[in-house]
């Protein structure tokens, strides 16, 4: 039977569309997304760490992330480096 002339059921059509979409998204991530060493939110956090503790609290008061995250990173980077390597 020729696959081009086959009548596909609705579930098979949806499955084929999802498969093609997932392959497209995977290739898109490999081409554009995974080659970044740091993402925007990670760069924001690293640029915030040299600030004083109170400045960090004031800056992050309007951020969507909870301040406990930045406090945790602040104390971790005070004992370690801010290098991402």
C-alpha positions as CSV (number, residue, x, y, z in Angstrom):
1,X,0.0,0.0,0.0
2,X,1.3,3.4,-0.9
3,X,1.7,5.5,2.2
4,X,0.8,8.7,0.3
5,X,-2.6,7.3,-0.7
6,X,-3.4,5.9,2.7
7,X,-6.3,7.4,4.6
8,X,-5.1,8.3,8.1
9,X,-7.3,8.4,11.1
10,X,-7.6,11.5,13.2
11,X,-5.4,10.1,16.0
12,X,-2.7,9.1,13.4
13,X,-2.8,12.6,11.9
14,X,-2.4,14.2,15.3
15,X,0.5,11.8,16.2
16,X,2.3,12.6,12.9
17,X,1.9,16.4,13.5
18,X,3.2,16.1,17.1
19,X,6.1,14.1,15.9
20,X,7.0,16.6,13.2
21,X,6.6,19.5,15.7
22,X,8.8,17.8,18.3
23,X,11.6,17.2,15.7
24,X,11.3,20.9,14.6
25,X,11.5,22.1,18.2
26,X,14.5,19.8,19.0
27,X,16.4,21.1,15.9
28,X,15.5,24.6,16.9
29,X,16.9,24.2,20.4
30,X,20.0,22.5,19.1
31,X,20.6,25.3,16.7
32,X,19.8,28.3,18.8
33,X,19.0,27.5,22.4
34,X,21.7,25.2,23.8
35,X,24.7,27.2,22.6
36,X,24.3,29.9,25.2
37,X,26.6,29.6,28.2
38,X,24.4,31.8,30.4
39,X,20.7,32.7,30.1
40,X,19.3,36.2,30.8
41,X,18.1,35.4,34.3
42,X,21.5,33.9,35.2
43,X,23.3,37.0,33.9
44,X,20.9,39.2,36.0
45,X,21.7,37.2,39.1
46,X,25.5,37.2,38.5
47,X,25.5,41.0,37.8
48,X,23.5,41.5,41.1
49,X,26.0,39.6,43.3
50,X,28.7,42.2,43.6
51,X,26.2,44.6,45.1
52,X,25.9,45.0,48.8
53,X,23.4,42.9,50.7
54,X,20.9,45.8,51.2
55,X,21.2,46.9,47.6
56,X,20.5,43.4,46.4
57,X,17.3,43.3,48.6
58,X,16.1,46.6,47.3
59,X,16.7,45.7,43.7
60,X,15.1,42.3,43.9
61,X,12.0,43.7,45.8
62,X,10.3,44.3,42.4
63,X,11.5,41.0,40.8
64,X,9.3,38.0,40.1
65,X,11.7,35.6,41.8
66,X,11.5,35.2,45.6
67,X,14.2,37.1,47.5
68,X,15.2,34.0,49.3
69,X,16.7,32.7,46.1
70,X,18.9,35.8,45.7
71,X,19.9,35.6,49.4
72,X,20.9,32.0,49.0
73,X,23.0,32.8,45.9
74,X,24.5,35.8,47.6
75,X,25.8,33.8,50.5
76,X,27.0,31.0,48.2
77,X,29.0,33.3,46.0
78,X,30.5,35.0,49.0
79,X,32.2,31.7,49.8
80,X,32.8,30.6,46.2
81,X,33.4,32.2,42.8
82,X,30.9,33.6,40.4
83,X,32.5,31.9,37.5
84,X,30.2,29.6,35.5
85,X,32.9,27.3,34.4
